[in-house]
Amino acid sequence: MLEQLHCQAIQNDYERIDEAKLESYSNEIPSWDSVDIGGVPHLQKTFAFNHEHEVMMFTRQLMDLADLEKHHPEILCQGNQVKVMWWTRDLADLHINDFIMAAKTDTISTKILEYSYLQ
């Protein structure tokens, strides 16, 4: 469900995600970790690829998606691994947008690994 949604504009009357929604959203992206960095919750996952060209394709497609959705991650590339972190900077908190983008990030990774011609 999450990957079919689009990011929402952040409203001034934003309310924190309640526990039930947090659990529901987290269940849709079970391979993502929830980490606290400086008191701010983040979604984090490290993706492993077989080849450097897959890393480049992944980061390019992820940035294209981020531009389209107007919601950008932190990305760290190390060899054939890419760590991605999502959180909403304006709120210093998690928002549904972070869960949407995590789900879409998984889809990008899966497609790249499925269709890599160098497997």
Phi and psi restraints in degrees (value plus and minus 20) as a CYANA .aco file:
   2 LEU   PHI     -78.0   -38.0
   2 LEU   PSI     -62.1   -22.1
   3 GLU   PHI     -87.2   -47.2
   3 GLU   PSI     -34.8     5.2
   4 GLN   PHI    -108.4   -68.4
   4 GLN   PSI     -30.0    10.0
   5 LEU   PHI    -108.6   -68.6
   5 LEU   PSI     146.8   186.8
   6 HIS   PHI    -138.8   -98.8
   6 HIS   PSI     134.3   174.3
   7 CYS   PHI     -82.0   -42.0
   7 CYS   PSI     126.2   166.2
   8 GLN   PHI    -123.5   -83.5
   8 GLN   PSI     131.7   171.7
   9 ALA   PHI     -86.0   -46.0
   9 ALA   PSI     121.5   161.5
  10 ILE   PHI     -96.9   -56.9
  10 ILE   PSI     105.8   145.8
  11 GLN   PHI    -113.6   -73.6
  11 GLN   PSI     131.6   171.6
  12 ASN   PHI     -84.7   -44.7
  12 ASN   PSI     -47.6    -7.6
  13 ASP   PHI    -117.0   -77.0
  13 ASP   PSI      13.6    53.6
  14 TYR   PHI     -76.1   -36.1
  14 TYR   PSI     115.5   155.5
  15 GLU   PHI    -134.5   -94.5
  15 GLU   PSI     122.3   162.3
  16 ARG   PHI     -78.0   -38.0
  16 ARG   PSI     130.9   170.9
  17 ILE   PHI     -87.3   -47.3
  17 ILE   PSI     106.4   146.4
  18 ASP   PHI     -94.8   -54.8
  18 ASP   PSI     146.2   186.2
  19 GLU   PHI     -79.1   -39.1
  19 GLU   PSI     -59.9   -19.9
  20 ALA   PHI     -84.3   -44.3
  20 ALA   PSI     -65.4   -25.4
  21 LYS   PHI     -87.6   -47.6
  21 LYS   PSI     -60.4   -20.4
  22 LEU   PHI     -78.2   -38.2
  22 LEU   PSI     -64.3   -24.3
  23 GLU   PHI     -85.9   -45.9
  23 GLU   PSI     -62.2   -22.2
  24 SER   PHI     -83.0   -43.0
  24 SER   PSI     -67.9   -27.9
  25 TYR   PHI     -82.6   -42.6
  25 TYR   PSI     -64.1   -24.1
  26 SER   PHI     -82.8   -42.8
  26 SER   PSI     -54.9   -14.9
  27 ASN   PHI     -84.9   -44.9
  27 ASN   PSI     -45.4    -5.4
  28 GLU   PHI    -100.4   -60.4
  28 GLU   PSI     -36.6     3.4
  29 ILE   PHI    -151.5  -111.5
  29 ILE   PSI      41.0    81.0
  30 PRO   PHI     -84.0   -44.0
  30 PRO   PSI     -40.7    -0.7
  31 SER   PHI    -106.2   -66.2
  31 SER   PSI     -20.1    19.9
  32 TRP   PHI    -111.9   -71.9
  32 TRP   PSI     123.1   163.1
  33 ASP   PHI    -118.5   -78.5
  33 ASP   PSI     124.4   164.4
  34 SER   PHI    -118.4   -78.4
  34 SER   PSI     100.4   140.4
  35 VAL   PHI    -146.5  -106.5
  35 VAL   PSI     130.8   170.8
  36 ASP   PHI    -125.1   -85.1
  36 ASP   PSI     102.3   142.3
  37 ILE   PHI    -144.8  -104.8
  37 ILE   PSI      91.4   131.4
  38 GLY   PHI      40.6    80.6
  38 GLY   PSI      13.1    53.1
  39 GLY   PHI      63.4   103.4
  39 GLY   PSI     -15.4    24.6
  40 VAL   PHI    -134.3   -94.3
  40 VAL   PSI     104.2   144.2
  41 PRO   PHI     -91.7   -51.7
  41 PRO   PSI     120.3   160.3
  42 HIS   PHI    -152.5  -112.5
  42 HIS   PSI     133.3   173.3
  43 LEU   PHI    -119.8   -79.8
  43 LEU   PSI     113.5   153.5
  44 GLN   PHI    -158.8  -118.8
  44 GLN   PSI     120.4   160.4
  45 LYS   PHI    -173.7  -133.7
  45 LYS   PSI     123.7   163.7
  46 THR   PHI    -128.9   -88.9
  46 THR   PSI     106.4   146.4
  47 PHE   PHI    -122.4   -82.4
  47 PHE   PSI     115.0   155.0
  48 ALA   PHI    -130.5   -90.5
  48 ALA   PSI     110.2   150.2
  49 PHE   PHI    -138.1   -98.1
  49 PHE   PSI     143.3   183.3
  50 ASN   PHI    -105.8   -65.8
  50 ASN   PSI     -46.4    -6.4
  51 HIS   PHI    -163.8  -123.8
  51 HIS   PSI     134.2   174.2
  52 GLU   PHI     -81.6   -41.6
  52 GLU   PSI     -53.9   -13.9
  53 HIS   PHI     -84.6   -44.6
  53 HIS   PSI     -49.6    -9.6
  54 GLU   PHI     -88.7   -48.7
  54 GLU   PSI     -57.9   -17.9
  55 VAL   PHI     -80.0   -40.0
  55 VAL   PSI     -65.5   -25.5
  56 MET   PHI     -85.0   -45.0
  56 MET   PSI     -63.7   -23.7
  57 MET   PHI     -81.8   -41.8
  57 MET   PSI     -65.0   -25.0
  58 PHE   PHI     -80.9   -40.9
  58 PHE   PSI     -71.1   -31.1
  59 THR   PHI     -85.5   -45.5
  59 THR   PSI     -56.9   -16.9
  60 ARG   PHI     -85.3   -45.3
  60 ARG   PSI     -67.7   -27.7
  61 GLN   PHI     -85.3   -45.3
  61 GLN   PSI     -57.1   -17.1
  62 LEU   PHI     -84.7   -44.7
  62 LEU   PSI     -62.9   -22.9
  63 MET   PHI     -89.0   -49.0
  63 MET   PSI     -55.9   -15.9
  64 ASP   PHI     -81.9   -41.9
  64 ASP   PSI     -63.9   -23.9
  65 LEU   PHI     -83.2   -43.2
  65 LEU   PSI     -64.6   -24.6
  66 ALA   PHI     -79.9   -39.9
  66 ALA   PSI     -60.8   -20.8
  67 ASP   PHI     -85.0   -45.0
  67 ASP   PSI     -62.2   -22.2
  68 LEU   PHI     -83.1   -43.1
  68 LEU   PSI     -63.5   -23.5
  69 GLU   PHI    -106.9   -66.9
  69 GLU   PSI     -28.3    11.7
  70 LYS   PHI      37.6    77.6
  70 LYS   PSI      23.7    63.7
  71 HIS   PHI    -168.5  -128.5
  71 HIS   PSI      98.0   138.0
  72 HIS   PHI    -135.3   -95.3
  72 HIS   PSI     121.6   161.6
  73 PRO   PHI    -113.5   -73.5
  73 PRO   PSI     155.2   195.2
  74 GLU   PHI    -117.7   -77.7
  74 GLU   PSI     112.7   152.7
  75 ILE   PHI    -147.5  -107.5
  75 ILE   PSI     111.8   151.8
  76 LEU   PHI    -146.6  -106.6
  76 LEU   PSI      97.6   137.6
  77 CYS   PHI    -121.3   -81.3
  77 CYS   PSI     108.8   148.8
  78 GLN   PHI    -158.1  -118.1
  78 GLN   PSI      85.0   125.0
  79 GLY   PHI      42.1    82.1
  79 GLY   PSI    -145.0  -105.0
  80 ASN   PHI    -118.1   -78.1
  80 ASN   PSI      -0.5    39.5
  81 GLN   PHI    -138.0   -98.0
  81 GLN   PSI     126.5   166.5
  82 VAL   PHI    -152.1  -112.1
  82 VAL   PSI     100.6   140.6
  83 LYS   PHI    -116.8   -76.8
  83 LYS   PSI     109.4   149.4
  84 VAL   PHI    -140.2  -100.2
  84 VAL   PSI     114.9   154.9
  85 MET   PHI    -148.3  -108.3
  85 MET   PSI     113.5   153.5
  86 TRP   PHI    -138.1   -98.1
  86 TRP   PSI     116.8   156.8
  87 TRP   PHI    -186.8  -146.8
  87 TRP   PSI     144.7   184.7
  88 THR   PHI    -122.2   -82.2
  88 THR   PSI      85.0   125.0
  89 ARG   PHI     -79.0   -39.0
  89 ARG   PSI     -62.6   -22.6
  90 ASP   PHI     -80.5   -40.5
  90 ASP   PSI     -47.1    -7.1
  91 LEU   PHI    -122.4   -82.4
  91 LEU   PSI     -34.1     5.9
  92 ALA   PHI      31.4    71.4
  92 ALA   PSI      27.3    67.3
  93 ASP   PHI    -183.1  -143.1
  93 ASP   PSI     155.4   195.4
  94 LEU   PHI    -109.3   -69.3
  94 LEU   PSI     126.2   166.2
  95 HIS   PHI    -153.5  -113.5
  95 HIS   PSI     141.9   181.9
  96 ILE   PHI     -74.6   -34.6
  96 ILE   PSI     -50.6   -10.6
  97 ASN   PHI     -76.7   -36.7
  97 ASN   PSI     -56.3   -16.3
  98 ASP   PHI     -86.4   -46.4
  98 ASP   PSI     -59.1   -19.1
  99 PHE   PHI     -91.5   -51.5
  99 PHE   PSI     -58.5   -18.5
 100 ILE   PHI     -80.3   -40.3
 100 ILE   PSI     -67.7   -27.7
 101 MET   PHI     -89.9   -49.9
 101 MET   PSI     -52.8   -12.8
 102 ALA   PHI     -83.5   -43.5
 102 ALA   PSI     -63.7   -23.7
 103 ALA   PHI     -82.9   -42.9
 103 ALA   PSI     -62.3   -22.3
 104 LYS   PHI     -87.7   -47.7
 104 LYS   PSI     -53.2   -13.2
 105 THR   PHI     -83.9   -43.9
 105 THR   PSI     -63.1   -23.1
 106 ASP   PHI     -78.7   -38.7
 106 ASP   PSI     -61.5   -21.5
 107 THR   PHI     -83.4   -43.4
 107 THR   PSI     -62.6   -22.6
 108 ILE   PHI     -80.5   -40.5
 108 ILE   PSI     -67.8   -27.8
 109 SER   PHI     -79.5   -39.5
 109 SER   PSI     -66.8   -26.8
 110 THR   PHI     -79.5   -39.5
 110 THR   PSI     -65.1   -25.1
 111 LYS   PHI     -84.1   -44.1
 111 LYS   PSI     -60.7   -20.7
 112 ILE   PHI     -85.0   -45.0
 112 ILE   PSI     -65.0   -25.0
 113 LEU   PHI     -88.6   -48.6
 113 LEU   PSI     -54.6   -14.6
 114 GLU   PHI     -88.5   -48.5
 114 GLU   PSI     -56.1   -16.1
 115 TYR   PHI    -125.8   -85.8
 115 TYR   PSI     -10.8    29.2
 116 SER   PHI     -84.0   -44.0
 116 SER   PSI     110.1   150.1
 117 TYR   PHI    -104.2   -64.2
 117 TYR   PSI     -23.2    16.8
 118 LEU   PHI    -130.6   -90.6
 118 LEU   PSI       1.2    41.2
